[in-house]
Amino acid sequence: ADVVGAARDLAKAAGATAVVREAATRSGSTFELIELDLASLASVRAASDKLNADSHRFDIVIANAGVAAVASTIFVRIALGTLLERFGPVNVQSGLLTFGAI
């Protein structure tokens, strides 16, 4: 498999992915890093242009931002569930609205 990784800081990413690169090489695959900062539209365009110029075909895209979103959702559900069980929905809603207004 040919794998393309994206990172804001290529130097940090190269160090963090050294083991992956070695494993890919041993198995006859490739691992390439490109610079991509999702907060910068210019960076997104540059990465897109590079990938298109290299004629990369993508079978799977893994975006790790979803991992953080799932973790925070689970945390909020556990916290709210505990609050709802202890204080009831009306009190929790009133408390959250009051806290949010501060």
PyMOL commands that set and color helices and strands:
alter all, ss='L'
color gray80, all
select helices_A, chain A and resi 10-16+18-26+41-53+65-87+89-101
alter helices_A, ss='H'
color red, helices_A
select strands_A, chain A and resi 2-7+30-35
alter strands_A, ss='S'
color yellow, strands_A
deselect
rebuild
show_as cartoon
